[in-house]
């Protein structure tokens, strides 16, 4: 997601509703409602297909489940956090934002919900969007006393810089992303330089990912900024370090996240709440389908694993959705009634 999780944090996420549109069979011989009846109950629904991997695959999962399970007529439309949520608030379209990162736009979004224009569904990501400093699990296992950022910065020898002999390296967020500023300020706040570290510019998301892959292949130390959910964390097991301090939103807003911050303080990253958001029109017109989006939620481990598979197989959002639905019915079957789950399985 080219929204650095900072941007991701600045992205609002949503939560929406949708339940099941088909009538539950009372006996094996009971006739199912006609397809036209189900479609009428759910009707047409536009779903925002956001332009980052986790949101794209979730939109495609919703497309398949709503279509095959509930008889909805689904149209996926291009989306991005701010434009999509603004359009939903002002124009009532699209009907559903499957993965809305809400932290940055919480105030106007809450106002729209209070006015009845929009509705929150389930937490799309039960763990939320997380970011901070991470180390490889093999480093954490070999050094059980390293629990916090401060602990790690006591050991530059465990995270050696390839370019600055005798120094440790903290890998920065990609250039141009908002999280580059917060990582730079965190490095200052935790006195990285004083502790024998340099802040390493990885240049791009590919450069940052490549540095983790390289460290894993060589079983070398690695310390730096990252976020979840992402495909890299599905492929390489990493451990997020405890900041050792709570998140201070005022200090974050006024200093930790801006370039002109002279004396940043130690400050944890906020966990981003990621919701599904639904318009009032679909809340009222979606029929039984509305309960589905009030229930549909998954954890970062599940998402990380799926995104890793997608990256390894160069899969599209649609391909990732089909793979997930075929291989992990134990996850998604809990989101829908049993009869709806059977319809979906039959349609895959």
GIGI-V549331 format. One record per residue. SS is DSSP state (~ for helix, > for strand, _ for the rest). PHI is phi in whole degrees, -180 to 180 (* if undefined). NEAR is the number of other C-alpha atoms within 12 Angstrom. Layout:
BEGIN
ss=SS phi=PHI near=NEAR
ss=SS phi=PHI near=NEAR
END
This chain:
BEGIN
ss=_ phi=* near=30
ss=_ phi=-70 near=28
ss=_ phi=-95 near=34
ss=_ phi=-49 near=37
ss=~ phi=-52 near=41
ss=~ phi=-64 near=42
ss=~ phi=-67 near=37
ss=~ phi=-56 near=43
ss=~ phi=-68 near=38
ss=~ phi=-83 near=32
ss=_ phi=-93 near=38
ss=_ phi=-97 near=44
ss=_ phi=-113 near=47
ss=> phi=-134 near=50
ss=_ phi=-149 near=43
ss=_ phi=-132 near=42
ss=_ phi=-128 near=43
ss=> phi=-180 near=48
ss=> phi=-122 near=37
ss=_ phi=-120 near=39
ss=_ phi=-95 near=42
ss=_ phi=-94 near=43
ss=_ phi=-83 near=30
ss=_ phi=-74 near=24
ss=_ phi=-70 near=17
ss=_ phi=-91 near=12
ss=_ phi=-155 near=10
ss=_ phi=-57 near=9
ss=_ phi=-92 near=7
ss=_ phi=-67 near=10
ss=_ phi=-78 near=13
ss=_ phi=-75 near=22
ss=_ phi=-62 near=19
ss=_ phi=-60 near=15
ss=~ phi=-56 near=23
ss=~ phi=-66 near=17
ss=~ phi=-66 near=19
ss=~ phi=-64 near=30
ss=~ phi=-61 near=30
ss=~ phi=-67 near=23
ss=~ phi=-66 near=32
ss=~ phi=-95 near=38
ss=_ phi=78 near=31
ss=> phi=-82 near=29
ss=> phi=-147 near=40
ss=> phi=-100 near=35
ss=> phi=-120 near=47
ss=> phi=-71 near=43
ss=> phi=-100 near=36
ss=> phi=-65 near=39
ss=_ phi=-94 near=30
ss=_ phi=-135 near=33
ss=~ phi=-59 near=37
ss=~ phi=-65 near=46
ss=~ phi=-72 near=46
ss=~ phi=-64 near=37
ss=~ phi=-70 near=38
ss=~ phi=-67 near=47
ss=~ phi=-61 near=43
ss=~ phi=-72 near=37
ss=~ phi=-64 near=41
ss=~ phi=-60 near=53
ss=~ phi=-56 near=40
ss=~ phi=-67 near=39
ss=~ phi=-67 near=44
ss=~ phi=-67 near=50
ss=~ phi=-73 near=34
ss=~ phi=-82 near=33
ss=~ phi=-91 near=43
ss=~ phi=-123 near=49
ss=_ phi=72 near=39
ss=_ phi=-74 near=38
ss=> phi=-102 near=29
ss=> phi=-97 near=33
ss=> phi=-124 near=24
ss=> phi=-84 near=34
ss=> phi=-124 near=24
ss=> phi=-58 near=23
ss=> phi=-152 near=30
ss=_ phi=-153 near=35
ss=~ phi=-53 near=43
ss=~ phi=-64 near=33
ss=~ phi=-60 near=23
ss=~ phi=-67 near=39
ss=~ phi=-68 near=47
ss=~ phi=-64 near=28
ss=~ phi=-64 near=25
ss=~ phi=-66 near=37
ss=~ phi=-71 near=33
ss=~ phi=-93 near=20
ss=~ phi=-120 near=18
ss=_ phi=75 near=28
ss=_ phi=-143 near=32
ss=_ phi=-72 near=37
ss=_ phi=-75 near=46
ss=> phi=-136 near=56
ss=> phi=-113 near=61
ss=> phi=-66 near=58
ss=> phi=-133 near=55
ss=> phi=-102 near=56
ss=> phi=-88 near=48
ss=_ phi=-97 near=40
ss=~ phi=-53 near=33
ss=~ phi=-77 near=30
ss=~ phi=-123 near=30
ss=~ phi=-63 near=27
ss=~ phi=-63 near=13
ss=~ phi=-66 near=22
ss=~ phi=-69 near=39
ss=~ phi=-61 near=25
ss=~ phi=-64 near=16
ss=~ phi=-66 near=28
ss=~ phi=-68 near=26
ss=~ phi=-64 near=16
ss=_ phi=-78 near=15
ss=_ phi=87 near=21
ss=_ phi=-75 near=30
ss=> phi=-131 near=39
ss=> phi=-138 near=39
ss=> phi=-83 near=44
ss=> phi=-103 near=37
ss=> phi=-74 near=35
ss=> phi=-68 near=35
ss=_ phi=-60 near=44
ss=> phi=-109 near=38
ss=_ phi=-65 near=27
ss=_ phi=-86 near=23
ss=_ phi=76 near=35
ss=> phi=-86 near=45
ss=> phi=-123 near=37
ss=> phi=-151 near=37
ss=> phi=157 near=43
ss=> phi=-97 near=41
ss=> phi=-128 near=39
ss=> phi=-135 near=45
ss=> phi=-64 near=39
ss=~ phi=-64 near=27
ss=~ phi=-66 near=24
ss=~ phi=-73 near=30
ss=~ phi=-63 near=27
ss=~ phi=-66 near=16
ss=~ phi=-78 near=16
ss=_ phi=-134 near=19
ss=_ phi=-62 near=16
ss=_ phi=-81 near=16
ss=_ phi=-87 near=29
ss=_ phi=-118 near=25
ss=> phi=-120 near=28
ss=~ phi=-60 near=36
ss=~ phi=-62 near=26
ss=~ phi=-60 near=25
ss=~ phi=-65 near=42
ss=_ phi=-75 near=40
ss=_ phi=-85 near=24
ss=_ phi=-131 near=29
ss=~ phi=-61 near=31
ss=~ phi=-67 near=24
ss=~ phi=-84 near=31
ss=_ phi=-131 near=36
ss=> phi=-65 near=28
ss=_ phi=-82 near=28
ss=_ phi=-75 near=23
ss=_ phi=-105 near=14
ss=_ phi=-124 near=18
ss=_ phi=-57 near=15
ss=_ phi=86 near=18
ss=_ phi=-109 near=26
ss=> phi=-93 near=32
ss=> phi=-125 near=38
ss=> phi=-110 near=48
ss=> phi=-81 near=44
ss=_ phi=-85 near=41
ss=_ phi=-67 near=44
ss=_ phi=-53 near=35
ss=_ phi=-60 near=25
ss=_ phi=89 near=21
ss=_ phi=-87 near=30
ss=~ phi=-60 near=27
ss=~ phi=-68 near=38
ss=~ phi=-63 near=38
ss=~ phi=-67 near=33
ss=~ phi=-69 near=45
ss=~ phi=-69 near=46
ss=~ phi=-61 near=42
ss=~ phi=-70 near=37
ss=~ phi=-66 near=42
ss=~ phi=-60 near=40
ss=~ phi=-70 near=28
ss=~ phi=-62 near=29
ss=_ phi=-90 near=33
ss=_ phi=53 near=25
ss=_ phi=-59 near=33
ss=_ phi=-64 near=23
ss=_ phi=-63 near=18
ss=_ phi=-89 near=26
ss=_ phi=91 near=27
ss=> phi=-114 near=34
ss=> phi=-118 near=31
ss=> phi=-93 near=38
ss=> phi=-94 near=35
ss=_ phi=-81 near=27
ss=_ phi=-85 near=26
ss=_ phi=84 near=20
ss=_ phi=-156 near=21
ss=~ phi=-62 near=31
ss=~ phi=-64 near=19
ss=~ phi=-66 near=19
ss=~ phi=-66 near=30
ss=~ phi=-62 near=30
ss=~ phi=-63 near=20
ss=~ phi=-67 near=38
ss=~ phi=-69 near=37
ss=~ phi=-60 near=25
ss=~ phi=-63 near=19
ss=~ phi=-63 near=30
ss=~ phi=-66 near=25
ss=~ phi=-61 near=16
ss=~ phi=-99 near=13
ss=_ phi=54 near=20
ss=_ phi=-100 near=26
ss=_ phi=-72 near=37
ss=_ phi=-148 near=46
ss=> phi=-140 near=49
ss=> phi=175 near=46
ss=> phi=-79 near=46
ss=> phi=-160 near=42
ss=> phi=-146 near=45
ss=> phi=-140 near=43
ss=_ phi=-90 near=41
ss=_ phi=-152 near=39
ss=~ phi=-68 near=36
ss=~ phi=-60 near=35
ss=~ phi=-73 near=35
ss=~ phi=-81 near=28
ss=~ phi=-95 near=27
ss=_ phi=-121 near=29
ss=_ phi=-77 near=27
ss=> phi=-121 near=37
ss=> phi=-118 near=34
ss=> phi=-80 near=32
ss=_ phi=-80 near=34
ss=> phi=-71 near=25
ss=_ phi=-70 near=30
ss=_ phi=81 near=21
ss=_ phi=-141 near=18
ss=_ phi=-78 near=17
ss=_ phi=-81 near=22
ss=_ phi=-111 near=21
ss=~ phi=-61 near=20
ss=~ phi=-69 near=16
ss=~ phi=-65 near=24
ss=~ phi=-65 near=29
ss=~ phi=-66 near=24
ss=~ phi=-89 near=20
ss=~ phi=-146 near=27
ss=~ phi=-61 near=36
ss=_ phi=-108 near=36
ss=_ phi=-123 near=24
ss=_ phi=-72 near=23
ss=_ phi=-88 near=15
ss=_ phi=-80 near=22
ss=_ phi=-78 near=17
ss=_ phi=-130 near=23
ss=_ phi=-66 near=30
ss=_ phi=-103 near=31
ss=_ phi=-62 near=34
ss=_ phi=-154 near=34
ss=_ phi=-75 near=34
ss=_ phi=-74 near=40
ss=_ phi=-76 near=35
ss=_ phi=-79 near=30
ss=> phi=-81 near=38
ss=_ phi=-83 near=34
ss=> phi=-123 near=46
ss=> phi=-116 near=44
ss=> phi=-94 near=48
ss=> phi=-121 near=52
ss=> phi=-130 near=51
ss=> phi=-76 near=45
ss=~ phi=-64 near=32
ss=~ phi=-59 near=30
ss=~ phi=-76 near=40
ss=~ phi=-55 near=36
ss=~ phi=-89 near=25
ss=~ phi=-100 near=25
ss=_ phi=-75 near=39
ss=_ phi=64 near=32
ss=_ phi=-59 near=35
ss=> phi=-66 near=47
ss=> phi=-67 near=44
ss=_ phi=-68 near=32
ss=~ phi=-59 near=42
ss=~ phi=-76 near=48
ss=~ phi=-85 near=31
ss=~ phi=-112 near=33
ss=_ phi=-65 near=40
ss=_ phi=-156 near=36
ss=> phi=-144 near=37
ss=_ phi=-91 near=26
ss=~ phi=-63 near=29
ss=~ phi=-62 near=26
ss=~ phi=-65 near=30
ss=~ phi=-66 near=38
ss=~ phi=-56 near=33
ss=~ phi=-64 near=30
ss=~ phi=-67 near=41
ss=~ phi=-64 near=38
ss=~ phi=-64 near=28
ss=~ phi=-61 near=30
ss=~ phi=-62 near=30
ss=~ phi=-66 near=24
ss=~ phi=-65 near=16
ss=_ phi=-106 near=15
ss=_ phi=50 near=16
ss=_ phi=-84 near=21
ss=_ phi=-78 near=28
ss=~ phi=-60 near=33
ss=~ phi=-67 near=27
ss=~ phi=-65 near=27
ss=~ phi=-65 near=35
ss=~ phi=-64 near=34
ss=~ phi=-64 near=30
ss=~ phi=-61 near=25
ss=~ phi=-62 near=36
ss=~ phi=-66 near=33
ss=~ phi=-79 near=22
ss=~ phi=-103 near=19
ss=_ phi=-130 near=20
ss=~ phi=-63 near=22
ss=~ phi=-65 near=17
ss=~ phi=-83 near=20
ss=~ phi=-79 near=35
ss=~ phi=-64 near=28
ss=~ phi=-74 near=18
ss=~ phi=-85 near=35
ss=_ phi=-135 near=38
ss=_ phi=-63 near=28
ss=~ phi=-59 near=22
ss=~ phi=-68 near=26
ss=~ phi=-70 near=35
ss=~ phi=-60 near=32
ss=~ phi=-66 near=23
ss=~ phi=-63 near=29
ss=~ phi=-65 near=32
ss=~ phi=-60 near=25
ss=~ phi=-67 near=15
ss=~ phi=-93 near=19
ss=_ phi=-80 near=23
END
